[in-house]
Amino acid sequence: MEKKKSTIEQSMLLCCKLYISESRNNAALDSIVRAARLNPESVIVNKFEDRAYNRARYTLVSYVAHDSTGSAIYSPLQQTVLAMVEAAYEAINLELHSGAHPRLGVVDHISFHPLARASLEEAAWLAKSVASDIGNRLQVPVYLYEAAHPTGKALDTIRRELGYFRPNFMGNQWAGWALPETLPEKPDEGPALVSRARGIAMIGASPWVATYNVPIMSTNVSAARRIARMVSARGGGLPTVQTLGLVHGEDSTEIACMLLEPNRIGADRVQNRIELLAAQEGLDTEKGYFTDFVHPR
């Protein structure tokens, strides 16, 4: 009976995506991976590093356990993620960081997603637990979003309020800490005063989100931004699609896409729309790519 119970618990899986503002410092990345390996019950199932963006993402999976009433009480992900976050803060200084992708923290974003038989409520419980650890133990301001936020506030809304999307270096890069040290919006966890070396973190829970990037064979970032806006739901394009037009390396730009409901609006539709709009600008595209594994339907 105990074995059966354990099997059931471990089939209720949660996923964490941990976004770190670093991809060029191998020693820093190695220290983060070493921290993750301290708990064998959490597994890094995917890793994505982008040197142009100077950004890395780790995708981890583990189980969630419950008490006798069915409430979530434990997941190995909580301690694993905290260990990785601590390692990141020890190895990376945001003031020395620059890259072509927006960010406001060394640990820029942590998202939790239910897999298998787990629920969104369980993912939200874990998001809030990790946010409390980072805010109170590590004294880093944390903003919660979607299912982890009391009113379900959207991630992109919080980012816009904080100036996340505004480059502060060379017109298309993000460097150092650019906001006031006293934050304009009160964080949900942690202090209102920011450490410039660590920045802030955004943590939330949502159904699975796919990330899909399409290269544009041009250095014209203004054209990339126009295309990105016309593809996005915010710009009147595809519903449930969020986009950024970014410089990517020395000879190309990229449309970075978040597909909030990938089973409704998938990568094929996004690719086709970008190709059409790019052609109208006289630009060529390449086939896009997922930055993470694709969640099964």
N, C-alpha and C positions, 0 to 999 in steps of 0.2 A: 504493500500500500504506500509506504514512504517513497519507494522508488518511482511509483506512478505519479505521486504528488510532485516530486522533483521534476519529472519529465514535463508535466503540465506547466509548472512554473517557468521552466526554461524555454518553453515554446512561446511564452509571452515576452516578446523581445522588444527592446527599445533601441533606437539608433540615435547617435549623436554625431553632428558635423561640427568640427572645431576649426575655426578659421584663424590663422596666425599671420601676423604681418612680418613675414620673413621667408625668403626662399634662397637667398644667396650665401648665407652663413651656415655651412654644413655642420659645424660643431654645435651650433644652437639647435638645429633640427635634430641632430643625433641625441642631444640631451632630452628633448621632448619625447622622442620615441622610447628612450630608455625608461623614462618615468612611466610611460604607458605599460611597459612590459612587467612592471612590478606586481601587477595584478593579472594573473593568467585567465581570470574569468571575464575580462573585457578584451575584445579582439579588434585590432585595427584591420578593417576589411578593405580599405581603399585609402590611397594617399595621392594628392595632386599638388604639384609644385609648379609655379609659374614665375620664372626669373624676371620677365618684363614687368609683371605686376608686383614682384617681390612679396609674394603671398603664397601660403600653403594651406591645404585643407586636409584634415584627417577625419575619416569616417570610421566610427567605432560602433560595435554592437555588443549588447549583453542582455541578460534577463532582468525581469523585475519580480520581486517576491512580495507576498501579501500576508496580512495577518488573518485571524480567523473570521473577520467580518468582510474580507475581500478588499480591504484598503491597501494600497501600495505602501510598503514600509522600507524596502531596501532594493537597491540596484548597485552592482559593482561599478557601474559607470560613474557614480557620484565621486568616489574616491579616485578613480582613474583619471577622470577629467580634471579634478582639482590638482592632482599631481602634475599633469601635463601643463596646466595653467601656471602653476608655481615655477616649473622649469622654464617656461617661456619668459616669465617676468624676470627671472634671474639671468637669462642669457641674452635678452633683447632690450634695447633702449629705443623707445619710439622717437626720441629727439634726433637720433642718428639714422632713422629709417626714411627711405624715399622709394616711391614706386608709381606706376601708372594706373593703379586701382585705388579708389577711395578707401579710407580707413580712418578710424578715430581711436584705435587702441592696439596695443601689442596683441592682445587677445580680442580681436575685433568683433567676432560674432560666434555665438554657440547656439545651434538649433537642435531641437529634439523632435523625433518623429516616431510614432508607433509602427511596429512591424508585427507580422504574424497575428496573434490574438490579443495583443496589447491595445489599449485605448488611448485616445488623445488626452483624456484626463490624467492618465498615468504619465504620459510624456510631459504634461504641464507640471505635475507634482515634482518630477525630477528637475525640470528647468528651474523651478522656484527654489528647490533645495540647493542646487549648484549656485544660483544667483546669490542666495543668502551667504553661502560659504565665501564666495569671491568678494562680495560687498563688505561683509563684516569681519571675516578673518584676514583677508588680504587688503582691505581698505581701498578697493577700486569701485568707482561708481558704476552701477549696473542699471540698464533700462530693460524692462520686460516688454514682450510683445505677444500679440495674438493670444493663444489659449492660456499663456502664463500671465497675461495682463488682466487686471480686474474688469476692464471693459472691452478687451479684445483688440486693443490699439494695434494698427498695422505697423510692420517694421519700416516700410518706406516713409510712413508719416513721421515716425520718430527721427529717422535719418534726415528728413527735410528740415525738421524743426532745429536740428543741431548743426545744419550746414554740411552734412556728410558728403554731398555730391559736388561741392565747390572745390575745384583744385586750387592750391595755394602756392604753386611753384611752376614756373615756365608755362603757365596757361593750361597744362594738361597733366600735371604731376601732383602728387601729394607728398609733403615732406614735413617731418617734425610734428609738433603739436601747434595747431593754428588758432584754437579757440581760447577764450578767457579761462583762467584757472578756476574761477567760480562759474559753474555751469548755468546756462540760461534756463534750463528746465530741471526741476528737481528729480534726481534719480529714484528708482524704486527700491534700491538697496545700496548701501555704502554711503560714503561721504559726498557732499556737494562740491568739495574741493578736489581738483584733479592733480595727480602726480603726472607731470609732463613726460616722465620716462615711461609710464604705463598706459596713460590715456584712460578710456572708458571701455566698457563691454556691453554688448546687446545680446540678450538671451531670451529665447522664446520656444514655443512648441506649436507645431502645425502638422497637418497631413503632409505626406511626402511632396517635396519640391524638387523639380529637376533643374539642373543648370546646364545650359547649352550655349556654346559660343560659336559665332560665325566670323571667320576672317574676311576682311575686305582688303583687296590688293591695292591699297592706296595709303598715303600718309596724310590725306586730307581729313583731319579729325572733325572739322565742321560738317563735312558731308556725312561722316559716320554718325555724328550726333543727330543730324536731321533724319537719317534712316532709322536710327534707334527710336526716336520719338514717334515716327509714323507707324512703327511696328507695335509699339506699346499700347496697352489699354488706356493709359493716362493720356496718350496723344491721339486717341480715337482709333487705334489699330485693333489688334487681336485681344479679345477679352482674356483676363487672368495672366497676361504676359507683361513682365517688367523688363526693361532693357537699359543698357548703358552703351554709349559709343565711346570707345577708349583707344588711345594709342597702344600698339602692341608690338614692341621691337622697333627696329630702325626703318623698316620698309613696309609696314602694314598697320592697319587699325583693326578693330574687332567690335562686333556687336555682342555684348555679354548679356545673356537672357536668363531670367528666372521664370520657369513655367510653373505657376502656382497650382494649376490643375492639369498635369501633363496627360491624363487620360481623356481630357476634354479638348484641349488645344496642345497638340504635340509638336515635336521637333520638325516634322515634315512641313507642317503649315508655316511654322516660323521660317524655316529655310526658304521656302518658296516665296514668301512675302519679302524677305530681305533681298533675294536675288532679283526680284522684280523692281524693287525700289532702287537697288544699286545700279541696275541696267539703265534706269531713267537718269541716273547721275553720270552715266558713262563709265561705271566702275565694274570690275570683275570681283567675284567672290570665290571662296573655296568652300568645300563641304564642311559643315560645322561638326563639332565634336561635343560629346558629353564630358563634363569634368568629374563625374561620379558614375557609379553603376546605376543602371536603370531599374527602378523598383518594379517588381512584377505586377501585372494587372490583377 
